[in-house]
Amino acid sequence: MAFPDIINPTDDKRVFESAKQIIITKNSVKFGSSVYQFRNMTGFKVGEIPKARLSWSTVIGITIVGLFIINFNKLVGIGLLALAIFLLYKHFTQIQYYGLIIYFNSGQSHIFTSNDKSFLMDIVNALYDLMETSQEGTIYIDMSNRSVNVEGDLQGNAVAGDGSHIN
């Protein structure tokens, strides 16, 4: 997946995570081979990752050249027009990705991507509940099958990965 220049994946302050499991307790945040103290987490949010941009000048240029060449060589002209149509189709059918952004007091932010915004909002709600309660608990997040499991003495509403609610 290519990210536009707005979100630079080579920025040393922003790290796009590929870890599929996140474990959060009152004391620690663990994902992949990284472990952070929970108190070093300064914030979290769900943000929209911009889609890849379409080079309109390229599409228009290919279309004009295709229309011009179709008079001389129909096969090449039609091929260029088909390429322009394919580029437009690919642009307008892009999947919208969202990022769970976890901020740390070091200035780093770790971003976990998903195309399911409500799943990421469930994670934010579970993190909020863990921060606001004085009770112990563990949040197990599985990014691969979109599930958030809360274990321990946390109280409140739980939301399963399939969108069902438990009171």
N, C-alpha and C positions, 0 to 999 in steps of 0.2 A: 504494500500500500504506500503510495507516494504522498507525502505531506507538503502542502504549499509552503512558501517562504515565511508565512506568518508564524508557523510553528516549525522551528528549525530543529530537526532531530540530532544535529551535531552540537547543539548548545550544551555546555557542561552543567548548566543549572536546570535544564529540563531533560528528564530521562524517560523515554518510552519503554515501559516494562513489558516483557513478554511472559512473565510468571503467570501461571494459571491458578495458583493457590495463594491466598492472602489470609494470614492468621493474625487477629488483633486481640490483645488482652489489655487490661488496665496498665500493664507495665511495658508491653512491647508490640511492635508491628513487624511481622515477618513476611517476606515474599521473596521467592527465589532463594538466592544465597545471601540476601541482605536482611539484617535485623536492626531495628531502630528502637530507641526508647519511645514509648507512647507520648511522654510529656514533651518530646522534641517535635511532635507533630503540631503545627500551628494552625492548620486549617485544611479543609477539603471542599471540593465542589465538583459539579458536573458541568463540563463545558462542551460546546459544539466544535468539532474539528472541521475546519473548512474543507470543502471538496476541492479536488484538483481543478485548476482553471482551464478553460477552453481557449485555445488560441484562435480567436475569430479571424484574424488576418490569414492564418494558414488555411482555414476552411474556405474562406472566400477566395483566396488565391487558387486553391486546388479546384474549386468549382469553376472559376473563370477559365483556367487553363483547360479543364475538362471540356467545357462548352466550346472553347476555341478548337481544340484538337479533334473533337467529335466529327467535325466537317472533313478532316483528312484521314483519320483512322478511328472508326467507330469503336473498336474493341478497347483501345487505349483510353479514349474519351469516356466511355461508359465505366471503365475501371477507375478512373480518377473521380468521376461523380459518385460511384459506389463508395470510394474511400472517404469522400467528404460526408456522405450520409452515415457511414459507419462511425466516424469521429463524433458527429452530432448525437447519434444514438448512444454511444459509449458515455458521452458527457452527461446526457439527461437521465441515464439509468444508473448513475453512481449511487452506491449505498451511502447513506448519511451515517458517519461515525461520531460517537460521543466519547469524551474522555473523563474518567474519574481522576481528578487531579488532587494529589495529596501533597500539601506544602509542609516543609520542615524548616525549623528555625535556622538551619545552615544556609537557607536561601534556595536549596534544591527543591524541585518539584518532580514527583514521579507520576506518570500518566499511564493509566490502564485503559485501553480502548475497547469499545463494544458498540454494536449497532443498536443495542437495546437501552434506551434512555431510562425507562422505568426501572430496570434492573439496577442501573447505577444509582438512581435515586433511592432505591431500597437500601443500598449500601450506605449512602449518606445518612439516611434515617437511623440505621443501626449504629453507625459511628456516633451520631448525636446522642442517642440513648445511652451508649456506653460512657460518653464524656459527662453527661448530666447526672448519672446515678453514682452513688457511692458504693454500690454493690459490685461484687466481682462477677465477671462473665467473660466469655470468649466468643468472638465472631469468626466463623470459618466462611470464607468467600471462595467459591469455585468459579473462576471466570469462564472455564470451558463449557460448563453446563448451566451457567447462570443461576447459581443457588447461593443463598445467604442463610447460614445456620447459626443461630444464637444459642449458646449453651451457658448455663450458670443461673444466677439469681436475678437476671435482668427482668424488669417488669414492663408491661406495656403491650402494644400490638406487635405481632410478628407477621412478616409477609414472606410467603414461600416464593421460590423461583418461578412457579407457574402463575403467580399473581393472586393466589388465594390468601385470605387474611385469617389470622388466628387471634382471638382476644384473650 
